[in-house]
Amino acid sequence: MSNDRKIRVLIAKPGLDGHDRGAKVIARAFRDAGFEVIYTGLRQTPEMIVSAAIQEDVDAIGLSCLSGAHMHLFPKVMELLKAKGVDDILVFGGGTIPDEDISKLKACGVAEVYTPGASTQDAIAFVRDNLTRK
């Protein structure tokens, strides 16, 4: 990462889940930490998220899912990124995700998963650390 531009993060809500408070909290925390944040809003398809990530030339994507559909939606985003040849975007996720699903999500390429109560500062530090190493 060069230091001449802000890190660009896309915060997205895949699926039909209508609750976006957590996503807005994360978006605000990243913005307050000096990141450039693009928030896509509710009810995004994996295709819409990947398209927005490419269009906005983001460095990272944060996915938020509370509906229980994370095992379908997160891997689909990873698959589409790979298909479009943009597998250098750091993807992290959060929401109500059972512990037993976290290793499966990481196996498909999601770099980190945060569950309720996780610190926004931890997520910010994780993204910053993993992008400066690139």
CNS distance restraints for C-alpha pairs under 8 A (distance, minus, plus):
assign (resid   1 and name CA) (resid 131 and name CA) 6.24 0.50 0.50
assign (resid   1 and name CA) (resid 132 and name CA) 5.34 0.50 0.50
assign (resid   1 and name CA) (resid 133 and name CA) 7.67 0.50 0.50
assign (resid   1 and name CA) (resid 134 and name CA) 6.35 0.50 0.50
assign (resid   6 and name CA) (resid  34 and name CA) 6.99 0.50 0.50
assign (resid   6 and name CA) (resid  35 and name CA) 5.54 0.50 0.50
assign (resid   6 and name CA) (resid  36 and name CA) 5.89 0.50 0.50
assign (resid   7 and name CA) (resid  35 and name CA) 5.17 0.50 0.50
assign (resid   7 and name CA) (resid  36 and name CA) 5.97 0.50 0.50
assign (resid   7 and name CA) (resid  58 and name CA) 7.64 0.50 0.50
assign (resid   7 and name CA) (resid  59 and name CA) 6.33 0.50 0.50
assign (resid   8 and name CA) (resid  35 and name CA) 6.04 0.50 0.50
assign (resid   8 and name CA) (resid  36 and name CA) 4.69 0.50 0.50
assign (resid   8 and name CA) (resid  37 and name CA) 5.90 0.50 0.50
assign (resid   8 and name CA) (resid  38 and name CA) 7.56 0.50 0.50
assign (resid   8 and name CA) (resid  57 and name CA) 7.55 0.50 0.50
assign (resid   8 and name CA) (resid  58 and name CA) 4.78 0.50 0.50
assign (resid   8 and name CA) (resid  59 and name CA) 5.33 0.50 0.50
assign (resid   8 and name CA) (resid  60 and name CA) 6.63 0.50 0.50
assign (resid   9 and name CA) (resid  35 and name CA) 6.97 0.50 0.50
assign (resid   9 and name CA) (resid  36 and name CA) 6.22 0.50 0.50
assign (resid   9 and name CA) (resid  37 and name CA) 4.98 0.50 0.50
assign (resid   9 and name CA) (resid  38 and name CA) 6.24 0.50 0.50
assign (resid   9 and name CA) (resid  58 and name CA) 5.60 0.50 0.50
assign (resid   9 and name CA) (resid  59 and name CA) 5.99 0.50 0.50
assign (resid   9 and name CA) (resid  60 and name CA) 4.80 0.50 0.50
assign (resid   9 and name CA) (resid  61 and name CA) 5.62 0.50 0.50
assign (resid   9 and name CA) (resid  62 and name CA) 7.14 0.50 0.50
assign (resid  10 and name CA) (resid  37 and name CA) 5.86 0.50 0.50
assign (resid  10 and name CA) (resid  38 and name CA) 4.71 0.50 0.50
assign (resid  10 and name CA) (resid  39 and name CA) 5.88 0.50 0.50
assign (resid  10 and name CA) (resid  40 and name CA) 7.31 0.50 0.50
assign (resid  10 and name CA) (resid  53 and name CA) 6.49 0.50 0.50
assign (resid  10 and name CA) (resid  58 and name CA) 6.45 0.50 0.50
assign (resid  10 and name CA) (resid  60 and name CA) 6.32 0.50 0.50
assign (resid  10 and name CA) (resid  61 and name CA) 4.72 0.50 0.50
assign (resid  10 and name CA) (resid  62 and name CA) 6.10 0.50 0.50
assign (resid  11 and name CA) (resid  23 and name CA) 6.73 0.50 0.50
assign (resid  11 and name CA) (resid  26 and name CA) 7.88 0.50 0.50
assign (resid  11 and name CA) (resid  27 and name CA) 6.37 0.50 0.50
assign (resid  11 and name CA) (resid  37 and name CA) 7.14 0.50 0.50
assign (resid  11 and name CA) (resid  38 and name CA) 6.18 0.50 0.50
assign (resid  11 and name CA) (resid  39 and name CA) 4.85 0.50 0.50
assign (resid  11 and name CA) (resid  40 and name CA) 6.44 0.50 0.50
assign (resid  11 and name CA) (resid  61 and name CA) 5.89 0.50 0.50
assign (resid  11 and name CA) (resid  62 and name CA) 4.66 0.50 0.50
assign (resid  11 and name CA) (resid  63 and name CA) 6.05 0.50 0.50
assign (resid  11 and name CA) (resid  64 and name CA) 7.59 0.50 0.50
assign (resid  12 and name CA) (resid  23 and name CA) 7.36 0.50 0.50
assign (resid  12 and name CA) (resid  39 and name CA) 6.11 0.50 0.50
assign (resid  12 and name CA) (resid  40 and name CA) 5.31 0.50 0.50
assign (resid  12 and name CA) (resid  41 and name CA) 6.50 0.50 0.50
assign (resid  12 and name CA) (resid  42 and name CA) 7.52 0.50 0.50
assign (resid  12 and name CA) (resid  44 and name CA) 7.10 0.50 0.50
assign (resid  12 and name CA) (resid  49 and name CA) 6.64 0.50 0.50
assign (resid  12 and name CA) (resid  61 and name CA) 7.31 0.50 0.50
assign (resid  12 and name CA) (resid  62 and name CA) 6.15 0.50 0.50
assign (resid  12 and name CA) (resid  63 and name CA) 5.03 0.50 0.50
assign (resid  12 and name CA) (resid  64 and name CA) 6.27 0.50 0.50
assign (resid  13 and name CA) (resid  17 and name CA) 7.51 0.50 0.50
assign (resid  13 and name CA) (resid  20 and name CA) 7.26 0.50 0.50
assign (resid  13 and name CA) (resid  23 and name CA) 7.27 0.50 0.50
assign (resid  13 and name CA) (resid  40 and name CA) 7.22 0.50 0.50
assign (resid  13 and name CA) (resid  41 and name CA) 6.38 0.50 0.50
assign (resid  13 and name CA) (resid  42 and name CA) 5.31 0.50 0.50
assign (resid  13 and name CA) (resid  43 and name CA) 6.10 0.50 0.50
assign (resid  13 and name CA) (resid  44 and name CA) 5.88 0.50 0.50
assign (resid  13 and name CA) (resid  63 and name CA) 5.95 0.50 0.50
assign (resid  13 and name CA) (resid  64 and name CA) 5.14 0.50 0.50
assign (resid  13 and name CA) (resid  65 and name CA) 6.28 0.50 0.50
assign (resid  14 and name CA) (resid  42 and name CA) 7.21 0.50 0.50
assign (resid  14 and name CA) (resid  43 and name CA) 5.67 0.50 0.50
assign (resid  14 and name CA) (resid  44 and name CA) 4.61 0.50 0.50
assign (resid  14 and name CA) (resid  45 and name CA) 5.52 0.50 0.50
assign (resid  14 and name CA) (resid  46 and name CA) 6.27 0.50 0.50
assign (resid  14 and name CA) (resid  49 and name CA) 7.58 0.50 0.50
assign (resid  14 and name CA) (resid  63 and name CA) 6.95 0.50 0.50
assign (resid  14 and name CA) (resid  64 and name CA) 7.00 0.50 0.50
assign (resid  14 and name CA) (resid  65 and name CA) 6.61 0.50 0.50
assign (resid  14 and name CA) (resid  73 and name CA) 6.56 0.50 0.50
assign (resid  15 and name CA) (resid  42 and name CA) 7.90 0.50 0.50
assign (resid  15 and name CA) (resid  43 and name CA) 5.04 0.50 0.50
assign (resid  15 and name CA) (resid  44 and name CA) 5.80 0.50 0.50
assign (resid  15 and name CA) (resid  45 and name CA) 6.00 0.50 0.50
assign (resid  15 and name CA) (resid  46 and name CA) 7.97 0.50 0.50
assign (resid  15 and name CA) (resid  65 and name CA) 7.63 0.50 0.50
assign (resid  15 and name CA) (resid  67 and name CA) 7.73 0.50 0.50
assign (resid  15 and name CA) (resid  69 and name CA) 7.25 0.50 0.50
assign (resid  15 and name CA) (resid  73 and name CA) 7.06 0.50 0.50
assign (resid  16 and name CA) (resid  42 and name CA) 7.61 0.50 0.50
assign (resid  16 and name CA) (resid  43 and name CA) 4.97 0.50 0.50
assign (resid  16 and name CA) (resid  44 and name CA) 7.74 0.50 0.50
assign (resid  16 and name CA) (resid  67 and name CA) 7.34 0.50 0.50
assign (resid  17 and name CA) (resid  42 and name CA) 7.39 0.50 0.50
assign (resid  17 and name CA) (resid  43 and name CA) 6.59 0.50 0.50
assign (resid  17 and name CA) (resid  65 and name CA) 6.93 0.50 0.50
assign (resid  17 and name CA) (resid  66 and name CA) 6.34 0.50 0.50
assign (resid  17 and name CA) (resid  67 and name CA) 5.20 0.50 0.50
assign (resid  18 and name CA) (resid  42 and name CA) 6.48 0.50 0.50
assign (resid  18 and name CA) (resid  43 and name CA) 7.18 0.50 0.50
assign (resid  19 and name CA) (resid  42 and name CA) 7.84 0.50 0.50
assign (resid  19 and name CA) (resid  66 and name CA) 7.40 0.50 0.50
assign (resid  20 and name CA) (resid  24 and name CA) 6.13 0.50 0.50
assign (resid  20 and name CA) (resid  41 and name CA) 7.81 0.50 0.50
assign (resid  20 and name CA) (resid  42 and name CA) 6.88 0.50 0.50
assign (resid  21 and name CA) (resid  25 and name CA) 6.18 0.50 0.50
assign (resid  22 and name CA) (resid  26 and name CA) 6.24 0.50 0.50
assign (resid  22 and name CA) (resid  64 and name CA) 7.54 0.50 0.50
assign (resid  22 and name CA) (resid  95 and name CA) 7.83 0.50 0.50
assign (resid  23 and name CA) (resid  27 and name CA) 6.05 0.50 0.50
assign (resid  23 and name CA) (resid  64 and name CA) 6.05 0.50 0.50
assign (resid  24 and name CA) (resid  28 and name CA) 6.04 0.50 0.50
assign (resid  24 and name CA) (resid  39 and name CA) 7.97 0.50 0.50
assign (resid  25 and name CA) (resid  29 and name CA) 6.13 0.50 0.50
assign (resid  26 and name CA) (resid  30 and name CA) 6.15 0.50 0.50
assign (resid  26 and name CA) (resid 120 and name CA) 6.32 0.50 0.50
assign (resid  27 and name CA) (resid  31 and name CA) 6.14 0.50 0.50
assign (resid  27 and name CA) (resid  37 and name CA) 6.33 0.50 0.50
assign (resid  27 and name CA) (resid  38 and name CA) 7.89 0.50 0.50
assign (resid  27 and name CA) (resid  39 and name CA) 6.88 0.50 0.50
assign (resid  28 and name CA) (resid  32 and name CA) 6.00 0.50 0.50
assign (resid  29 and name CA) (resid  33 and name CA) 6.18 0.50 0.50
assign (resid  29 and name CA) (resid 120 and name CA) 6.52 0.50 0.50
assign (resid  29 and name CA) (resid 121 and name CA) 7.84 0.50 0.50
assign (resid  29 and name CA) (resid 124 and name CA) 7.94 0.50 0.50
assign (resid  30 and name CA) (resid  34 and name CA) 6.59 0.50 0.50
assign (resid  30 and name CA) (resid  35 and name CA) 5.46 0.50 0.50
assign (resid  30 and name CA) (resid  36 and name CA) 7.65 0.50 0.50
assign (resid  30 and name CA) (resid  37 and name CA) 6.90 0.50 0.50
assign (resid  30 and name CA) (resid 124 and name CA) 6.40 0.50 0.50
assign (resid  31 and name CA) (resid  35 and name CA) 4.96 0.50 0.50
assign (resid  31 and name CA) (resid  36 and name CA) 6.03 0.50 0.50
assign (resid  31 and name CA) (resid  37 and name CA) 5.90 0.50 0.50
assign (resid  33 and name CA) (resid 124 and name CA) 7.63 0.50 0.50
assign (resid  40 and name CA) (resid  44 and name CA) 7.35 0.50 0.50
assign (resid  40 and name CA) (resid  49 and name CA) 7.54 0.50 0.50
assign (resid  40 and name CA) (resid  52 and name CA) 7.93 0.50 0.50
assign (resid  44 and name CA) (resid  48 and name CA) 5.96 0.50 0.50
assign (resid  44 and name CA) (resid  49 and name CA) 6.41 0.50 0.50
assign (resid  45 and name CA) (resid  49 and name CA) 6.34 0.50 0.50
assign (resid  46 and name CA) (resid  50 and name CA) 6.21 0.50 0.50
assign (resid  46 and name CA) (resid  73 and name CA) 6.48 0.50 0.50
assign (resid  46 and name CA) (resid  74 and name CA) 7.85 0.50 0.50
assign (resid  46 and name CA) (resid  76 and name CA) 6.28 0.50 0.50
assign (resid  46 and name CA) (resid  77 and name CA) 5.05 0.50 0.50
assign (resid  46 and name CA) (resid  80 and name CA) 7.64 0.50 0.50
assign (resid  47 and name CA) (resid  51 and name CA) 6.04 0.50 0.50
assign (resid  47 and name CA) (resid  77 and name CA) 7.23 0.50 0.50
assign (resid  47 and name CA) (resid  80 and name CA) 7.13 0.50 0.50
assign (resid  48 and name CA) (resid  52 and name CA) 6.07 0.50 0.50
assign (resid  49 and name CA) (resid  53 and name CA) 6.12 0.50 0.50
assign (resid  49 and name CA) (resid  77 and name CA) 7.45 0.50 0.50
assign (resid  50 and name CA) (resid  54 and name CA) 6.22 0.50 0.50
assign (resid  50 and name CA) (resid  77 and name CA) 6.58 0.50 0.50
assign (resid  50 and name CA) (resid  80 and name CA) 6.80 0.50 0.50
assign (resid  50 and name CA) (resid  81 and name CA) 6.29 0.50 0.50
assign (resid  51 and name CA) (resid  55 and name CA) 6.07 0.50 0.50
assign (resid  52 and name CA) (resid  56 and name CA) 5.86 0.50 0.50
assign (resid  53 and name CA) (resid  57 and name CA) 5.87 0.50 0.50
assign (resid  53 and name CA) (resid  58 and name CA) 5.45 0.50 0.50
assign (resid  53 and name CA) (resid  61 and name CA) 7.31 0.50 0.50
assign (resid  54 and name CA) (resid  58 and name CA) 6.79 0.50 0.50
assign (resid  54 and name CA) (resid  86 and name CA) 7.77 0.50 0.50
assign (resid  58 and name CA) (resid  89 and name CA) 7.14 0.50 0.50
assign (resid  59 and name CA) (resid  88 and name CA) 7.88 0.50 0.50
assign (resid  59 and name CA) (resid  89 and name CA) 5.27 0.50 0.50
assign (resid  59 and name CA) (resid  90 and name CA) 6.39 0.50 0.50
assign (resid  59 and name CA) (resid 131 and name CA) 7.59 0.50 0.50
assign (resid  60 and name CA) (resid  89 and name CA) 5.16 0.50 0.50
assign (resid  60 and name CA) (resid  90 and name CA) 4.45 0.50 0.50
assign (resid  60 and name CA) (resid  91 and name CA) 5.63 0.50 0.50
assign (resid  60 and name CA) (resid  92 and name CA) 7.72 0.50 0.50
assign (resid  60 and name CA) (resid 127 and name CA) 7.48 0.50 0.50
assign (resid  61 and name CA) (resid  89 and name CA) 7.02 0.50 0.50
assign (resid  61 and name CA) (resid  90 and name CA) 6.26 0.50 0.50
assign (resid  61 and name CA) (resid  91 and name CA) 4.76 0.50 0.50
assign (resid  61 and name CA) (resid  92 and name CA) 6.31 0.50 0.50
assign (resid  62 and name CA) (resid  91 and name CA) 5.97 0.50 0.50
assign (resid  62 and name CA) (resid  92 and name CA) 4.96 0.50 0.50
assign (resid  62 and name CA) (resid  93 and name CA) 5.36 0.50 0.50
assign (resid  62 and name CA) (resid  94 and name CA) 7.60 0.50 0.50
assign (resid  63 and name CA) (resid  74 and name CA) 7.43 0.50 0.50
assign (resid  63 and name CA) (resid  91 and name CA) 7.54 0.50 0.50
assign (resid  63 and name CA) (resid  92 and name CA) 6.29 0.50 0.50
assign (resid  63 and name CA) (resid  93 and name CA) 4.49 0.50 0.50
assign (resid  63 and name CA) (resid  94 and name CA) 6.26 0.50 0.50
assign (resid  64 and name CA) (resid  93 and name CA) 5.73 0.50 0.50
assign (resid  64 and name CA) (resid  94 and name CA) 4.91 0.50 0.50
assign (resid  64 and name CA) (resid  95 and name CA) 5.47 0.50 0.50
assign (resid  65 and name CA) (resid  69 and name CA) 7.16 0.50 0.50
assign (resid  65 and name CA) (resid  70 and name CA) 6.03 0.50 0.50
assign (resid  65 and name CA) (resid  93 and name CA) 7.76 0.50 0.50
assign (resid  65 and name CA) (resid  94 and name CA) 6.40 0.50 0.50
assign (resid  65 and name CA) (resid  95 and name CA) 4.95 0.50 0.50
assign (resid  65 and name CA) (resid  96 and name CA) 6.82 0.50 0.50
assign (resid  65 and name CA) (resid  97 and name CA) 7.95 0.50 0.50
assign (resid  66 and name CA) (resid  70 and name CA) 7.93 0.50 0.50
assign (resid  66 and name CA) (resid  95 and name CA) 5.10 0.50 0.50
assign (resid  66 and name CA) (resid  96 and name CA) 5.08 0.50 0.50
assign (resid  66 and name CA) (resid  97 and name CA) 7.57 0.50 0.50
assign (resid  67 and name CA) (resid  96 and name CA) 7.72 0.50 0.50
assign (resid  68 and name CA) (resid  96 and name CA) 7.16 0.50 0.50
assign (resid  68 and name CA) (resid  97 and name CA) 7.18 0.50 0.50
assign (resid  69 and name CA) (resid  73 and name CA) 6.09 0.50 0.50
assign (resid  70 and name CA) (resid  74 and name CA) 5.39 0.50 0.50
assign (resid  70 and name CA) (resid  75 and name CA) 7.91 0.50 0.50
assign (resid  70 and name CA) (resid  97 and name CA) 7.41 0.50 0.50
assign (resid  71 and name CA) (resid  75 and name CA) 6.54 0.50 0.50
assign (resid  71 and name CA) (resid 101 and name CA) 7.34 0.50 0.50
assign (resid  71 and name CA) (resid 105 and name CA) 7.12 0.50 0.50
assign (resid  72 and name CA) (resid  76 and name CA) 6.24 0.50 0.50
assign (resid  73 and name CA) (resid  77 and name CA) 6.35 0.50 0.50
assign (resid  74 and name CA) (resid  78 and name CA) 6.45 0.50 0.50
assign (resid  74 and name CA) (resid  93 and name CA) 7.89 0.50 0.50
assign (resid  74 and name CA) (resid 105 and name CA) 7.24 0.50 0.50
assign (resid  74 and name CA) (resid 110 and name CA) 7.56 0.50 0.50
assign (resid  75 and name CA) (resid  79 and name CA) 6.07 0.50 0.50
assign (resid  75 and name CA) (resid 105 and name CA) 6.95 0.50 0.50
assign (resid  75 and name CA) (resid 108 and name CA) 6.09 0.50 0.50
assign (resid  75 and name CA) (resid 109 and name CA) 7.79 0.50 0.50
assign (resid  75 and name CA) (resid 110 and name CA) 7.96 0.50 0.50
assign (resid  76 and name CA) (resid  80 and name CA) 6.16 0.50 0.50
assign (resid  77 and name CA) (resid  81 and name CA) 6.18 0.50 0.50
assign (resid  78 and name CA) (resid  82 and name CA) 6.28 0.50 0.50
assign (resid  78 and name CA) (resid  87 and name CA) 7.82 0.50 0.50
assign (resid  78 and name CA) (resid 108 and name CA) 7.04 0.50 0.50
assign (resid  78 and name CA) (resid 109 and name CA) 6.53 0.50 0.50
assign (resid  78 and name CA) (resid 110 and name CA) 7.41 0.50 0.50
assign (resid  79 and name CA) (resid  83 and name CA) 6.16 0.50 0.50
assign (resid  80 and name CA) (resid  84 and name CA) 6.13 0.50 0.50
assign (resid  81 and name CA) (resid  85 and name CA) 6.24 0.50 0.50
assign (resid  81 and name CA) (resid  86 and name CA) 5.19 0.50 0.50
assign (resid  81 and name CA) (resid  87 and name CA) 5.58 0.50 0.50
assign (resid  82 and name CA) (resid  86 and name CA) 5.81 0.50 0.50
assign (resid  82 and name CA) (resid  87 and name CA) 5.08 0.50 0.50
assign (resid  90 and name CA) (resid 110 and name CA) 7.75 0.50 0.50
assign (resid  90 and name CA) (resid 111 and name CA) 6.67 0.50 0.50
assign (resid  90 and name CA) (resid 127 and name CA) 7.63 0.50 0.50
assign (resid  90 and name CA) (resid 130 and name CA) 7.87 0.50 0.50
assign (resid  90 and name CA) (resid 131 and name CA) 7.62 0.50 0.50
assign (resid  91 and name CA) (resid 109 and name CA) 7.56 0.50 0.50
assign (resid  91 and name CA) (resid 110 and name CA) 5.26 0.50 0.50
assign (resid  91 and name CA) (resid 111 and name CA) 5.69 0.50 0.50
assign (resid  91 and name CA) (resid 112 and name CA) 7.46 0.50 0.50
assign (resid  92 and name CA) (resid 110 and name CA) 5.48 0.50 0.50
assign (resid  92 and name CA) (resid 111 and name CA) 5.35 0.50 0.50
assign (resid  92 and name CA) (resid 112 and name CA) 4.87 0.50 0.50
assign (resid  92 and name CA) (resid 113 and name CA) 5.82 0.50 0.50
assign (resid  93 and name CA) (resid 110 and name CA) 7.06 0.50 0.50
assign (resid  93 and name CA) (resid 112 and name CA) 6.37 0.50 0.50
assign (resid  93 and name CA) (resid 113 and name CA) 4.73 0.50 0.50
assign (resid  93 and name CA) (resid 114 and name CA) 6.18 0.50 0.50
assign (resid  94 and name CA) (resid 113 and name CA) 5.32 0.50 0.50
assign (resid  94 and name CA) (resid 114 and name CA) 4.40 0.50 0.50
assign (resid  94 and name CA) (resid 115 and name CA) 5.55 0.50 0.50
assign (resid  94 and name CA) (resid 116 and name CA) 7.74 0.50 0.50
assign (resid  95 and name CA) (resid 114 and name CA) 6.63 0.50 0.50
assign (resid  95 and name CA) (resid 115 and name CA) 5.29 0.50 0.50
assign (resid  95 and name CA) (resid 116 and name CA) 6.20 0.50 0.50
assign (resid  96 and name CA) (resid 115 and name CA) 5.88 0.50 0.50
assign (resid  96 and name CA) (resid 116 and name CA) 6.45 0.50 0.50
assign (resid  97 and name CA) (resid 101 and name CA) 6.64 0.50 0.50
assign (resid  97 and name CA) (resid 102 and name CA) 7.07 0.50 0.50
assign (resid  97 and name CA) (resid 115 and name CA) 6.24 0.50 0.50
assign (resid  98 and name CA) (resid 102 and name CA) 6.91 0.50 0.50
assign (resid  99 and name CA) (resid 103 and name CA) 7.76 0.50 0.50
assign (resid 100 and name CA) (resid 104 and name CA) 7.53 0.50 0.50
assign (resid 101 and name CA) (resid 105 and name CA) 6.23 0.50 0.50
assign (resid 102 and name CA) (resid 106 and name CA) 6.21 0.50 0.50
assign (resid 102 and name CA) (resid 113 and name CA) 6.44 0.50 0.50
assign (resid 103 and name CA) (resid 107 and name CA) 6.06 0.50 0.50
assign (resid 104 and name CA) (resid 108 and name CA) 6.54 0.50 0.50
assign (resid 105 and name CA) (resid 109 and name CA) 6.65 0.50 0.50
assign (resid 105 and name CA) (resid 110 and name CA) 5.59 0.50 0.50
assign (resid 105 and name CA) (resid 113 and name CA) 7.98 0.50 0.50
assign (resid 106 and name CA) (resid 110 and name CA) 4.63 0.50 0.50
assign (resid 106 and name CA) (resid 111 and name CA) 5.84 0.50 0.50
assign (resid 106 and name CA) (resid 112 and name CA) 6.73 0.50 0.50
assign (resid 106 and name CA) (resid 113 and name CA) 7.83 0.50 0.50
assign (resid 114 and name CA) (resid 118 and name CA) 5.88 0.50 0.50
assign (resid 114 and name CA) (resid 123 and name CA) 7.78 0.50 0.50
assign (resid 118 and name CA) (resid 122 and name CA) 7.45 0.50 0.50
assign (resid 119 and name CA) (resid 123 and name CA) 6.76 0.50 0.50
assign (resid 120 and name CA) (resid 124 and name CA) 6.21 0.50 0.50
assign (resid 121 and name CA) (resid 125 and name CA) 6.05 0.50 0.50
assign (resid 122 and name CA) (resid 126 and name CA) 6.03 0.50 0.50
assign (resid 123 and name CA) (resid 127 and name CA) 6.24 0.50 0.50
assign (resid 124 and name CA) (resid 128 and name CA) 6.11 0.50 0.50
assign (resid 125 and name CA) (resid 129 and name CA) 5.89 0.50 0.50
assign (resid 126 and name CA) (resid 130 and name CA) 6.05 0.50 0.50
assign (resid 127 and name CA) (resid 131 and name CA) 6.03 0.50 0.50
assign (resid 128 and name CA) (resid 132 and name CA) 6.13 0.50 0.50
assign (resid 129 and name CA) (resid 133 and name CA) 6.48 0.50 0.50
assign (resid 130 and name CA) (resid 134 and name CA) 6.94 0.50 0.50
